[in-house]
């Protein structure tokens, strides 16, 4: 999300009270997290629908979720859209309502198209487009509230807590819903999104967006080192080399038997990158797009940010076994669907606890130490799945939930530090897009290794652990100025 720089000396008079902003951010964060199809209440009902009614294998299920949730990799595009193109003067509430209506309508449609896979996938894609629009608008409200009322830290904490509650409660409900008719799941998803729409329409009044000329006049000076307003980016040879490598990987994947969906997803990501590159290089007049162009020029020229993005991609793209694990739990260990949901909630609860642990230790150790320790702990936690049984399932999921959130937070810390000043929102959104795409690809790659190469579950666990550990080889390449500081320590101290 592109954040407008805070203007000191101005005393805004928001139409909505602080409580209204806090409630809107909390409700928006809960709805757009809880109503997702992956990792929350919709995950297990959809997974078991595909597995038991349509008789999908691990690979097909992973590919479904990759395409259904692909819109989350396009969040920077939604950020530019909601910032630059208000609807009747509204940049936030209108997109919350639009996203909520699309999301709620699609959840309702999912309940009647379960017998047609292609329609089910199409409606799922549209559902996630609506969720991304609403989530992006909610992120914009979070930034605005932080600036208007001086509570950026508190409202960020509020959002994280609400999202964590959704991630704990969702799998618990989803495990029960997986045993019921899918209409119950569709109905709950519809109600959650329509509740978001209802509160946005009747319980929240947004400060109208300023006219473009006024917005441009109100902008402060560009961040230090940023190109002048309207300056266009000139891609380097390294940028074009990266485009060529991605194109070659996409073409190669399409030509390899069984890799068509991977190749198409790479082509889609290439199209997104070329869109971003075009926005950075094309002359524009819209003041918000001019600001986005200035930010993109910084981002595309930042070596530190691209190193951090590569680290994120390499950590999360390792062959994953989320879908494979659910199949193993159901088919081999004969876990009930309620138990599978409870185990996912145990992971989420442990993650909340160790997020607090990270907050306590990040000021005691420098970031390089935290990255090394958390990645090593993640590897050790992954290896626990080699002896995964019913007797130790709760303990294994608690440990893996804890260590995965530690590595996730250390890498998010790296992403935040690597984002150039003056383009925090858009830069971070781009980093999260890389992460979201890598996570989706990870599950597909792992499922393909089991279904096509006939790897065992234990072999997949070992590959996951070894490839995660290999990421540590890249740590020495990270800029020392970023990773040798502790939390709260100023550069150069």
Number of C-alpha atoms within 10 A of each C-alpha: 27 26 20 21 17 15 13 8 6 8 8 11 9 15 12 14 14 15 11 18 24 19 16 23 25 21 21 31 25 23 26 27 23 27 29 23 22 19 22 24 30 26 22 28 26 22 23 21 20 19 16 11 11 13 12 16 17 26 20 18 22 26 20 24 23 25 19 23 24 21 23 23 23 23 23 24 19 22 24 18 19 24 22 19 16 18 13 9 15 19 23 28 26 22 26 31 23 17 28 31 23 23 33 28 21 24 29 19 20 26 18 14 14 19 13 11 13 11 15 19 18 14 22 24 22 20 28 25 23 27 30 27 30 33 28 30 27 26 23 23 21 25 21 20 23 20 18 18 13 12 16 16 9 12 19 16 12 18 21 17 16 19 21 20 18 25 24 26 20 27 31 24 20 25 27 20 23 24 15 12 12 18 17 14 24 22 16 17 26 24 17 21 29 20 18 25 26 15 19 24 15 8 14 18 18 20 17 15 17 14 11 15 11 11 13 16 9 13 14 12 11 16 16 9 10 19 17 13 16 20 18 20 23 13 14 10 9 9 14 11 11 12 15 13 12 17 18 15 16 23 16 15 20 19 12 11 9 12 16 16 18 21 22 16 21 22 20 16 21 18 13 16 15 13 13 18 19 14 21 27 19 13 15 16 9 15 20 21 21 23 25 27 27 26 27 26 23 24 27 19 16 14 14 21 25 17 19 26 24 16 21 24 23 19 25 23 25 22 26 24 24 17 21 24 18 19 19 16 20 16 10 10 13 13 16 15 23 18 19 22 27 23 23 23 27 23 24 27 20 20 24 20 13 19 18 11 13 17 13 11 13 19 14 13 13 17 23 21 17 23 22 18 17 23 26 18 20 24 22 16 20 22 19 17 19 13 11 19 12 11 8 12 18 17 15 22 24 20 21 25 25 26 27 22 22 26 22 19 20 23 22 18 19 24 22 18 19 26 24 22 18 23 24 20 21 23 27 24 22 23 24 22 22 22 24 24 23 22 20 24 27 25 26 30 20 27 30 23 19 18 15 11 9 11 14 12 19 14 14 20 20 18 16 23 22 15 17 21 18 13 18 17 9 13 18 10 11 19 16 12 12 17 20 17 21 19 16 9 11 9 10 7 5
